[in-house]
Amino acid sequence: MSKSLIHKSPRAVPSSSRPVQFSPARWIGTLAFTAAFAGSSPVQAQNFLLTARQFGVLGAETVTNTNATTIKGDLGVHPGSAISGIGSITLNGALHQTDAVAAQAKIDAGIANTTFMGMPVTQTLSGQNLGGMTLTAGVYKFESDAFLTGNLNLDFQGNPNALFVFQIGTALTTSSASSVTVINGSTGGGVYWQVGSQATLGTTTTFLGNILAGTSVVVQSGARILCGRAIALTAQVTLDNNVISNDCDNGGDYGSGKSDYGSVGFSGATTTVPEPSTFILMAAGGVALIGAVRRRRRLTNLERAA
């Protein structure tokens, strides 16, 4: 009888001993879930700003400055190129005018802005003045304008992953000599001001956290951002005799006594969080490996059957 006519029936394999069938889609999902929840740092602690984190000031069309201003962190503009009054800026960082670094930072800042807009709200504060409040970690929403007159306390409660997000529908305005203060701070926290249009810091305001304004940021005479950033997504950043520090790692930059508790200007964890593209590459590599194993197994079974 011709060997080609002989059919060997495969041996039945008990269900308890059959190999587990791998699903690439399920494997990717498991990887993403594990990546999101593995380790001791939950999602609150991540660096939402990505490459925009290295900036102290980032404008879209222009950055204008009057009088002596000090910036710790990079200074950039994109897609515009104009930075006026740069001769009176003391820059402890790099200058990026319409280059690839500024372009990527603008993209990353825009993504962060969208992320903050979509976060579920902890409490709506529309119509209330932030002055005199003490808030714990959460997402706070203003349907339109937000005002700060006096001092706002942000109580981290010793939580290294405390996250404060302010969703402001239109404008943020602080009165002269207003301030934001962190109490019970701890390493890794984040403070973000997601502003629909313009953010204006009144004269001699002492502010902290990361401003992402839909149009402009105006930092009036003598106002300071310690520790954080001023980012304008579509228009300009206007400066006048200011101090802006994106990283208060010196235990009180510029004699302010302010600290960010090692959070890199209240921008989240100091540890590296892999970007989504990293997980995608890992997933692709894993799927390829599983495919190779499957092909090898089929070839082995065919050889045995022959």
Order of alpha helices (4+ residues) and beta strands (2+ residues): alpha-beta-beta-beta-beta-beta-beta-beta-alpha-beta-beta-beta-beta-beta-beta-beta-beta-beta-beta-beta-beta-beta-beta-beta-alpha
